[in-house]
Structure formats: structure tokens, C-alpha cells
Amino acid sequence: MKEDYQVLLFYKYTPVLKPEELWAWQKGICSALNLKGRIIVAKEGINGTLEGLKKDTEKYMEEFQKIGVSVETKPMGNFRDIQFKTSVGTGESFPKLKVKVKDELVSLKFGEDDVNPNELTGKHLPPKELKKWYEKNEDFVVVDMRNDYEFKVGHFKNSVNPKLENSRDLPKILPELENLKDKKVLTVCTGGVRCEKMSGYLLKKGFKEVYQLDGGMHSYMEKFPGEDFLGTLYTFDNRVVMDFGGKREVISECEKCKEKSERYVNCANDFCHKHLVVCENCSEADGTVFCSEPCKESQKVTV
């Protein structure tokens, strides 16, 4: 049963003196517990998503939070208070396990404007406080820090979509957010990791009052399913989209017929692979999808 599987979403910015040791530890325990997914380790911390049997993910969380307690594990960072977001898995959310050491947890490449979230970041706003903001009609602006294709399928009501193609494009679109500098701004993303630096970047660029949703959209939807969030949540695994129940409407449309749909596919042209929403009725007979006629004709030539 799919209820036997659980997906973990987690991150923490904390100094990691020996990333290679943390990489080896993660690789070892995940393999031993048959967990699949993606983990990024860097000198600035860890960012990961894993799936496995619930008993194995529970064991993983228990063991991971011991890192940093002993003298032997301190070079790997301090993860005693790391926050885990959980959701129901399918057993097939990830094809395999990938653990990598990189320069950044999220590839933002801000260069000289890079931010250390332990020194500068937006104030963490708990989901219950955001709920109060909505109920009291607080004067604030939600700025969605995810990619444009993520926003299409689901987002908070009345939120601003900067139409980012990639998180590192924030400096390019900053002029479009200038009118919000004196507003109460709440940055949001899936699990919170992108907002750590992106909210800090806004502060560095002169924004007066910047918050970030603690635990991201995932945490809010867990606590308040079907409330204030329109549509469904995009995921970077084989589930593609997910929700936590409650009353909700489908807000995304098939890019071909404009009927309501949450079915994401990639253009079948090997030189394109555009990620788009297309319903089953608008797919080719063999189930493939092309984003345009030129892509379809070009693929015929190369086959």
C-alpha cells in the first residue's frame, strides 16, 4: 500500500567542516535503509528529499538528528533541530539514490551578493501566523520564489509571480519588485530552502520588511489543507504534483485545449523537452506530447 511509503523533505543551513564525511554517512545510511531520492551536501549545510518505507524513514530521521551531538560527528554539522516535512509516498517517487557534494544547496550564484542565512535572512513566519494574516486581512504581499511552471499549477491566493525561469534569475527581475520595497513582503517556496537566501537577498537590496514562510508551502498545506492555497503543489519527483486533501480547485489549464488539467509532461522533441501541462485528450496516439507543430515536424525528420 502506498500509505506504507513516506517522503521526507528537509534542509538546514549549518557549517559543515567536512562535507565528504557527511556525504559518506548519508550514502551509507540511505543505502542500508533502502531510501531513494536526492541529497545535496555543501559546506553551508544539506538539502534533501527521500522516500522509503515509513519505518525506514522514521529510523533515518532518528539517526540523522544525532549528528553533531558527539565530538566525532561535529565536523559533519549540527542537525539536532533539523525540520522534516513528511507526505505520503508511492514507492516510486524516485528511481534511485543520488547524494552529491556541491558548492551551494540551491544553485543561486549570487556572487558578491551571496547571503549567509545564518547572518541575514527574512523573519521566519510560522504557518499558523500566516493563517492569522489571511483571516485578519493583514496588509502584506506574497512573492512566490519558485519557477514559473511551478506557480501555474498551484500558489497562494493574491500572490505575485515574478515568472522566474530559474531561482538564479532573481537579480534580473528585481526591478519589477522595486514597488514592494516598503511593503510587508512574505517570500514562499516549496519547502523553504530557496527562501532562506532569496529573502536575505531582498533585504540586502533595500527591502524594509521581509518574511519567509517557515517550512514553506508544504508545511502550510499540511496544517491547513485546501485553505488559502489554490491548486496543487508541484514536486520534483515522480509524483509531479501533490496535495493534502481538503476542498480545492484545479487552476492550471491544458496548454492546447485550455481545459482544466494538472498533468505535466515534457515535449517529446529531443532538442526541446519543454515542461508543460497537457491533458490526456491532447496527447498523441502513443501518449507523447509536442509543445508545437515545429517540434513535432522536427522530430519526424530526426527519427
C-alpha positions in Angstrom: 0.0 0.0 0.0 1.2 3.5 -0.8 0.5 4.5 2.8 3.5 2.4 3.8 5.8 4.8 2.0 6.7 8.2 3.2 8.5 11.1 1.5 10.8 13.4 3.6 11.6 16.9 2.6 14.4 18.7 4.6 17.2 21.2 4.7 19.4 23.1 7.1 22.0 25.8 6.7 24.8 24.9 9.1 28.6 25.0 8.8 29.8 21.6 7.5 33.6 21.4 8.0 33.9 18.0 6.3 31.3 17.6 3.5 32.8 14.4 2.3 32.3 12.8 5.6 28.6 13.8 5.7 28.3 12.6 2.1 29.7 9.2 3.1 27.4 9.0 6.1 24.3 9.9 4.1 25.2 7.4 1.3 25.7 4.7 3.8 22.6 5.1 5.9 20.3 5.7 2.9 21.6 2.6 1.2 21.2 0.5 4.4 17.6 1.7 4.8 16.8 1.3 1.1 15.9 5.0 0.7 15.8 6.7 -2.7 15.9 10.3 -3.6 18.3 13.3 -3.8 20.6 14.8 -1.3 22.9 17.8 -1.8 25.7 18.3 0.8 27.7 21.6 0.9 29.9 23.4 3.3 26.8 25.6 4.1 24.6 22.6 5.0 22.3 20.0 3.5 19.2 19.8 1.3 17.3 16.6 0.5 14.2 14.7 -0.5 14.0 11.0 0.3 11.4 8.2 0.0 11.2 4.8 1.7 9.0 2.6 3.9 7.7 4.7 6.8 9.6 2.6 9.4 12.8 3.2 7.5 12.3 7.0 7.0 11.5 7.2 10.8 14.8 5.4 11.6 16.6 7.8 9.2 15.2 10.9 10.9 16.1 9.5 14.4 19.7 8.7 13.4 20.3 11.9 11.4 19.3 14.1 14.3 22.2 12.6 16.3 24.7 14.2 14.0 26.6 17.0 15.8 25.9 15.6 19.3 29.2 13.8 19.7 32.7 15.2 19.1 33.2 12.6 16.3 30.2 13.9 14.3 30.6 17.7 14.9 32.7 18.2 11.7 29.6 17.0 9.7 27.5 19.8 11.1 24.7 20.1 13.7 21.4 18.6 12.7 19.7 18.1 16.1 16.9 20.5 15.3 16.6 19.9 11.6 12.9 20.2 10.4 11.4 17.3 8.4 8.3 17.7 6.2 6.5 14.5 5.5 4.0 13.3 2.9 2.6 10.0 1.6 4.8 8.4 -1.0 4.1 5.9 -3.8 7.2 3.7 -3.5 8.2 5.0 -7.0 8.8 8.7 -6.3 12.5 8.4 -7.2 14.2 5.9 -9.5 17.4 5.7 -7.3 19.5 7.4 -4.7 21.7 10.4 -5.6 24.0 12.0 -3.0 26.2 14.8 -4.2 28.7 17.4 -2.8 28.2 20.9 -4.3 29.1 24.5 -3.7 25.6 25.6 -2.9 22.4 23.9 -1.6 20.4 25.8 -4.2 22.2 27.0 -7.3 21.6 30.7 -7.0 25.1 32.0 -8.0 24.6 35.5 -6.5 28.3 36.0 -6.5 29.3 39.0 -4.4 25.7 39.3 -3.3 25.6 35.8 -1.8 23.9 35.6 1.5 24.6 33.5 4.6 21.1 32.7 6.0 22.7 32.3 9.5 23.5 36.0 9.3 20.9 37.6 7.1 17.5 36.2 6.1 13.8 37.0 6.2 12.0 36.5 9.5 10.5 33.0 9.8 6.7 33.2 9.8 5.0 30.1 11.2 2.1 28.7 9.1 -0.4 29.5 11.9 0.7 33.2 11.8 0.2 33.3 8.1 -3.3 31.9 8.7 -4.0 34.8 11.0 -2.7 37.2 8.5 -5.2 35.9 5.9 -8.1 35.9 8.5 -7.4 39.4 9.6 -6.8 40.7 6.0 -3.3 41.8 7.0 -1.6 44.2 4.6 1.1 42.0 3.1 2.3 40.8 -0.3 3.2 37.1 -1.0 6.1 36.8 -3.5 6.4 33.3 -5.0 10.1 32.4 -5.3 9.6 29.3 -7.4 9.9 28.8 -11.1 7.0 29.9 -13.3 5.9 26.4 -14.3 5.6 25.6 -10.5 3.4 28.6 -10.0 1.0 27.6 -12.8 -0.3 24.5 -11.1 -0.7 26.0 -7.6 0.0 29.1 -5.5 -1.2 31.2 -2.6 -4.1 33.4 -3.4 -3.3 37.0 -4.3 0.4 36.1 -4.7 2.9 37.8 -7.0 4.5 35.7 -9.7 7.9 37.1 -10.7 7.9 34.5 -13.6 11.3 33.1 -12.7 12.7 30.6 -15.2 15.3 29.7 -12.6 16.0 30.8 -9.0 19.2 32.5 -10.0 17.2 34.9 -12.2 16.1 36.9 -9.1 18.7 39.7 -9.7 17.3 40.1 -13.3 13.7 40.6 -12.2 14.5 42.6 -9.1 13.4 45.9 -10.9 9.9 44.5 -11.3 9.7 44.1 -7.5 11.0 47.6 -6.6 7.5 48.8 -5.9 7.3 46.4 -2.9 10.4 47.7 -1.1 8.3 49.5 1.6 5.7 46.8 1.8 5.4 43.8 4.2 6.7 41.0 1.9 6.4 37.3 2.5 8.5 35.1 0.3 7.3 31.5 -0.3 8.6 28.3 -1.9 8.0 24.6 -1.7 9.9 23.6 1.5 11.6 26.8 2.5 15.2 26.3 1.3 15.1 28.7 -1.6 13.6 31.5 0.5 16.4 31.4 3.0 18.8 33.2 0.7 16.3 34.8 -1.6 14.6 36.7 1.3 18.0 37.7 2.6 18.9 39.0 -0.9 15.8 41.2 -0.9 16.9 42.6 2.5 20.4 43.2 1.1 18.8 45.2 -1.8 16.9 47.5 0.5 13.6 45.8 1.1 12.4 47.0 4.5 10.2 44.2 6.0 10.8 40.7 4.6 9.4 37.4 6.0 9.7 33.8 4.8 7.1 31.1 5.3 8.6 28.7 7.8 8.7 25.2 6.3 7.4 26.6 3.0 4.2 25.8 1.3 4.5 22.1 2.3 4.1 22.9 6.0 1.2 25.3 5.4 -0.7 22.8 3.3 -0.1 20.0 5.9 -1.7 22.2 8.6 -4.4 23.9 6.5 -5.2 21.6 3.6 -7.3 23.2 0.9 -7.1 26.7 2.6 -5.6 29.8 1.0 -3.6 27.8 -1.4 -5.1 27.5 -4.9 -4.5 24.3 -6.9 -1.8 21.8 -6.0 1.8 21.7 -5.1 4.5 20.9 -7.7 7.1 18.4 -6.6 10.5 17.5 -8.1 9.8 13.7 -8.1 7.7 11.2 -10.0 4.5 12.3 -8.2 4.9 15.7 -10.0 2.1 17.3 -8.1 0.5 16.6 -4.7 -2.0 18.0 -2.1 -3.0 17.2 1.4 -6.8 16.9 0.8 -9.4 19.5 1.7 -11.6 21.4 -0.7 -9.6 22.8 -3.7 -10.0 23.6 -7.3 -7.8 22.8 -10.3 -6.4 26.1 -11.5 -4.0 25.1 -14.3 -5.1 24.6 -17.9 -4.0 22.3 -20.7 -1.8 24.4 -23.0 -3.6 23.1 -26.1 -7.3 22.9 -25.4 -7.5 25.1 -22.2 -9.4 22.5 -20.3 -8.5 22.2 -16.6 -5.6 19.8 -16.0 -2.7 19.2 -13.7 -1.0 16.7 -16.0 2.7 17.7 -16.5 4.6 16.3 -19.5 7.8 17.1 -21.4 7.8 17.8 -25.1 8.9 14.7 -26.9 11.3 16.6 -29.2 14.7 15.5 -28.0 16.0 19.1 -28.6 13.2 20.8 -26.6 11.8 18.8 -23.7 9.7 21.8 -22.6 7.8 21.1 -19.4 4.1 21.9 -19.9 0.6 21.0 -18.8 -1.3 18.9 -21.4 -4.3 16.8 -20.7 -4.5 13.2 -21.9 -7.0 14.0 -24.7 -4.5 16.3 -26.3 -1.6 13.8 -26.3 -0.6 11.9 -29.4 -2.0 8.4 -30.0 1.1 6.9 -28.4 0.9 9.1 -25.4 3.7 11.5 -26.4 3.2 15.3 -26.4 4.8 18.0 -28.6 4.7 21.6 -27.4 4.3 22.9 -31.0 3.9 21.9 -34.6 7.6 22.8 -35.4 8.7 20.5 -32.6 6.5 17.7 -34.0 7.7 18.1 -37.5 11.4 18.4 -36.5 11.1 15.1 -34.6 9.8 13.4 -37.7 12.9 14.4 -39.6 15.3 13.2 -36.9 13.7 9.8 -36.4 
